[in-house]
Amino acid sequence: MSGPSAFSLAGRHILVTGANTGIGQGIAISIARAGGTVIGVGRSAMDDTETKVSEAGGQFEAVRCDLADHDAAKAMLDQVWEKTGPIDGLVNNAGIIRRADAVDFTEADWDDVIDVNLKTLFFLSQAFARRVLDDPGRRGKIVNIASVLSFQGGIRVASYTASKHGALGITRLLACEWAAKGINVNAIAPGYIETNNTEALRADPDRSAAILARIPAGRWGEPEDIGDAAVFLLAPASDYMHGAVVPVDGGWLAR
Ligand code: NDP
């Protein structure tokens, strides 16, 4: 498909995890601007996102769910499907990070991060795909939020790096399994984006300056930089893309 409608999400319902803040909120706003309806999932109140989506001319529905509980996450998707109707796209954005030297890294910090960033990403994708495949002719799009640490090691973020490498592998595996069945699975690898996640880094003048000096674009990313790439991967324009990873990192990985 080509032309302006190739980039439109009019009539599409997109479920975005972790939509109350940061990148998830940016994705919700971009989806609204493209004409889509957002179902935002998270643990916290989503009033701020609801206001911003509405200002962008979109519809928003908030759903509370702790995505560390995989059974609850799967049940949530089924409930949304029954109540609101079919979902056209899933954005696996919710994520957490724990920082410690590898020699001191605890099992709890390993499990917590893998649970939310990788295990729920897989099982929510599975729950979504089961619904899509149950309805002959239906298509679906999955966008996984990976990271530049899907390609690099980083330091002091062992479980996060493992989860993001894993997220990229799962993106490719699911893309291969589901491409011929009408489901596109792709990923975005954000660089350094201004969110709560990076607040501590930005507050440290030395680390912040070192990061900025390494970004070819010369600035940190904004949540909607990721949102606009997500719209592309959710829209008809990307129908022939399967298992791709799109870096949105100001050139970080190109360096
Ligand atoms: P934030 O910390 O700002 O937001 C994280 C989001 O995830 C929140 O909405 C949070 O909801 C949600 N979340 C976390 N745990 C759970 C849970 N158990 N159940 C439900 N929701 C949960 O992070 P970012 O916006 O920065 O990150 C979003 C994604 O982008 C993550 O996957 C992150 O790894 C990735 N990323 C971020 C980068 C950056 O520079 N910021 C760089 C590369 C990747 P709640 O507040 O309710 O817990």
Residues whose N, C-alpha, C, O or C-beta is under 5 A from the ligand:
A	BS01	NDP	G18 A19 N20 T21 G22 I23 G24 V41 G42 R43 S44 C65 D66 L67 A68 N93 A94 G95 I96 V116 I145 A146 S147 V148 P190 G191 Y192 I193 T195 N196 N197 T198
